[in-house]
């Protein structure tokens, strides 16, 4: 599994949000699959159609990330 990178700052660390504004740290695979950084956590209730970069202000579709 390869991790996709932010198109702006080129880091792999992303997060997703739920309706309450809580964040969950994630990675996006080269297949555009959003997976939690911590394997014990679930993404149930989180919107995985939009990811946010931890390193800069970029956010968007997981499909817009760049390959490493």
ROTIGU-890048 format. One record per residue (C-alpha): residue number from 0; chain; x, z, y. Coordinates in nm, 2 decimals, m for minus. Last residue first. Layout:
! ROTIGU-890048
+------+-------+--------+--------+--------+
: resi : chain :     xx :     zz :     yy :
+------+-------+--------+--------+--------+
:  NUM :     A :      X :      Z :      Y :
...
+------+-------+--------+--------+--------+
//
This chain:
! ROTIGU-890048
+------+-------+--------+--------+--------+
: resi : chain :     xx :     zz :     yy :
+------+-------+--------+--------+--------+
:   67 :     A :   0.44 :  m0.39 :   0.92 :
:   66 :     A :   0.12 :  m0.58 :   0.96 :
:   65 :     A :  m0.07 :  m0.57 :   1.29 :
:   64 :     A :  m0.40 :  m0.39 :   1.36 :
:   63 :     A :  m0.70 :  m0.60 :   1.47 :
:   62 :     A :  m0.88 :  m0.55 :   1.13 :
:   61 :     A :  m0.91 :  m0.18 :   1.19 :
:   60 :     A :  m1.14 :  m0.26 :   1.48 :
:   59 :     A :  m1.05 :  m0.11 :   1.82 :
:   58 :     A :  m0.86 :   0.15 :   2.01 :
:   57 :     A :  m0.54 :   0.15 :   2.21 :
:   56 :     A :  m0.46 :   0.44 :   2.45 :
:   55 :     A :  m0.12 :   0.53 :   2.31 :
:   54 :     A :   0.05 :   0.72 :   2.03 :
:   53 :     A :  m0.24 :   0.86 :   1.83 :
:   52 :     A :  m0.41 :   0.52 :   1.81 :
:   51 :     A :  m0.79 :   0.51 :   1.78 :
:   50 :     A :  m0.99 :   0.35 :   1.50 :
:   49 :     A :  m1.33 :   0.18 :   1.51 :
:   48 :     A :  m1.54 :   0.07 :   1.22 :
:   47 :     A :  m1.45 :   0.39 :   1.03 :
:   46 :     A :  m1.71 :   0.60 :   1.20 :
:   45 :     A :  m1.69 :   0.94 :   1.04 :
:   44 :     A :  m1.98 :   1.11 :   0.86 :
:   43 :     A :  m1.80 :   1.10 :   0.52 :
:   42 :     A :  m1.43 :   1.03 :   0.58 :
:   41 :     A :  m1.32 :   1.28 :   0.32 :
:   40 :     A :  m1.03 :   1.52 :   0.32 :
:   39 :     A :  m0.81 :   1.62 :   0.02 :
:   38 :     A :  m0.60 :   1.30 :   0.05 :
:   37 :     A :  m0.48 :   1.41 :   0.40 :
:   36 :     A :  m0.40 :   1.10 :   0.60 :
:   35 :     A :  m0.75 :   0.98 :   0.54 :
:   34 :     A :  m0.80 :   0.62 :   0.44 :
:   33 :     A :  m0.93 :   0.32 :   0.64 :
:   32 :     A :  m0.92 :   0.00 :   0.44 :
:   31 :     A :  m0.80 :  m0.31 :   0.64 :
:   30 :     A :  m0.64 :  m0.46 :   0.32 :
:   29 :     A :  m0.30 :  m0.39 :   0.47 :
:   28 :     A :  m0.40 :  m0.03 :   0.47 :
:   27 :     A :  m0.52 :   0.17 :   0.77 :
:   26 :     A :  m0.40 :   0.53 :   0.81 :
:   25 :     A :  m0.61 :   0.83 :   0.91 :
:   24 :     A :  m0.63 :   1.15 :   1.10 :
:   23 :     A :  m0.98 :   1.29 :   1.14 :
:   22 :     A :  m1.12 :   1.36 :   1.49 :
:   21 :     A :  m1.43 :   1.56 :   1.59 :
:   20 :     A :  m1.64 :   1.39 :   1.86 :
:   19 :     A :  m1.97 :   1.53 :   1.73 :
:   18 :     A :  m2.08 :   1.19 :   1.62 :
:   17 :     A :  m1.77 :   1.14 :   1.41 :
:   16 :     A :  m1.43 :   1.02 :   1.52 :
:   15 :     A :  m1.15 :   0.82 :   1.36 :
:   14 :     A :  m0.77 :   0.87 :   1.40 :
:   13 :     A :  m0.46 :   0.66 :   1.38 :
:   12 :     A :  m0.09 :   0.71 :   1.28 :
:   11 :     A :   0.08 :   0.38 :   1.19 :
:   10 :     A :   0.29 :   0.34 :   1.50 :
:    9 :     A :   0.37 :   0.00 :   1.67 :
:    8 :     A :   0.30 :   0.09 :   2.03 :
:    7 :     A :   0.05 :  m0.18 :   2.14 :
:    6 :     A :  m0.06 :  m0.36 :   1.82 :
:    5 :     A :  m0.10 :  m0.03 :   1.64 :
:    4 :     A :   0.05 :  m0.06 :   1.29 :
:    3 :     A :  m0.09 :  m0.13 :   0.94 :
:    2 :     A :   0.02 :   0.08 :   0.65 :
:    1 :     A :   0.14 :  m0.10 :   0.34 :
:    0 :     A :   0.00 :   0.00 :   0.00 :
+------+-------+--------+--------+--------+
//
